[in-house]
Structures are given as structure tokens and as C-alpha cells.
Amino acid sequence: MTRSKTRQNGERGAVAVELALVAPILLLLIVAIVEFAYFFNLQISVTQAAREAARTMAVTNDSGKAQAAGVAGAPSINLAPGNVSLSGACSAGATVTATVTYSTPTLTGFFVPSLNVSGKGAMRCGG
């Protein structure tokens, strides 16, 4: 009876050591997944803003409205009209390009301190 209790106590210690070795790796993996998801969400939002700005510029040929549409196209982030740049005025058959850039700190700051995200959208004018 004494012998089996000794084995159980030894196994409990081994489990604790294994957990201590594996837990940091698992936590690092979880943090990496969360940071990647945050970056991916930002990328989608910025690309959507660029697409909306390009579409509005192609339809209205008004850069002010296009920049406002770009800002409104990404409500989950704090874009300013200065974050939206346009390739120029539209002429029939030409393609207008909108580029949106956004910089923000990461959620944890564990891997990199900040993220710089850029999205690009293009539309044919008068089409």
C-alpha cells in the first residue's frame, strides 16, 4: 500500500512539471492567434474603406465625398480623411485608385509594438 501511494505522488509531480513546461508555449500560441486575428480584422476594414473610397470617386468624381466614404467604410477603426489618398480625377474609362493607410498599437505589444496596415481599391470611372 505504501508503494502505490509513492507512485501516485511521483506522478502528480511529473504532471506539474509537464504543465509548467507546456503552459508558456500554449499561452504564447493563444496570444499569437489573437494578435493575428486583430491584424486580419484591421486589414479587412482598411481594404473595405479603400474600396468604398474608390467606388465613390468613380461615381461622383468628388475627392471630398470619396474620402468621407472611405472613412465611413471602416466604422470599426478611427480613420481620418487624411488616411485616404486618391490617384486623381476620373475621366471616362480611366481607373481611379484609392489607398488607405492606418497605424495602431497592437493589443498586447508582445511581438511588435504597432501595426501599419494598408489597403488599396480600384474602380473604373464612368463604367
N, C-alpha and C positions, 0 to 999 in steps of 0.2 A: 504494500500500500504506500509506503514511503517513496518507493521508487517511481511510481506513476505520478505522484504529486510533483516530484522533482522535474520530470519531463514536461509536465504542463507549464510549470513556472518558467522553464527554459524556453519553451515555445512562445510563451507570451512575450518574453524579452526579445526574441527574434522577430516577431511581428512588429514590435515597436521600432526596432532598428530598421526594418524594411520600410515601414511607413515614413520614418524620418529621412530615408534616402530617396524615396519616390515622391513625396509630397511637394517639395520645391519644384520638381520637374513638371508635375501636373499643374501647379499654380502658375508657373511660367507659361505653360501651354494655354491655359484659360485666359490669361492676360493678353497673350498674342492673338487669340481668337477675337476677343472683344475689341482690341485696337484695330485689327484688320476689318472687322465689321463696321466700325466707326469710319475708317478711311473709305471703305467701299460706299457707304451711305453718302459721305461728302462728295465723292466722285460722281455718283448718280445725280445728286442735287445740282452740282455745278454744270454738268453736261446738260441737264434739263433747262437750266437758266440760259445757257448759250443757245440752245435750240429755240427757245421762246424768243430770245432777242433777235436771232437771225430771221425767224418767221415774221415777226412784227416789222422788221426793217424791210423785208421783201414785199410785204403787203402795203405798208404805209409810206415807205421811204422817208421816215422821220426818225432821226437818231435818238432824240429825247424819248419818244414813245418806245423805241426799241430797248433803250437802257432801262426804262421803267418796267417793261415787260420781262426783261431779264431778271431784275430784282424781284419782281412778283413771282417769277417762275421757280424760285427756290425759297419758299417761305420758312423752311426749317433752319436756314442759316442767315446770318446778318450781312447780306451783300449791300454794297453801296453802288450807285450808278458809275462811280469811277472804276469799279471792278469789271465792268463790261466794256470791251473795246470792239469796234466795228471796222470792217475793211474799207468802207467808203459808201458813197451814194450808189443807189441802184439805177441801172439802166436796163431796158428790156432785154432779156436773155442773159444778162450777166449773173454772176453768183456772188451773193453777199456772205461774208463770213463774220461770225461773232465769236469772240474769245472771252471767257470768264476766268479770272484767277481769284483764288481765295486762300488765305493763310490763317491758320488757327492752331492753338496749342493742342497737343494730344490729350487724351483722357488721363493717362497715368504718367506720362513723361518717362516711362521706363526704357523704351527703345530709342526714341528720338524726342527732342523737346517740342517740335512743332511740325505741322503738315502744310505743305504748299500744294494745292490742288488746282488743276487747270482743266477746263473743258472747252470744246470747240464745236460750233454748229454752223452749218452752211445751208442756204436756200437759194433757189433760182428766182430772180426778180421777174415779175410780170408773167409768171408761168402759171 
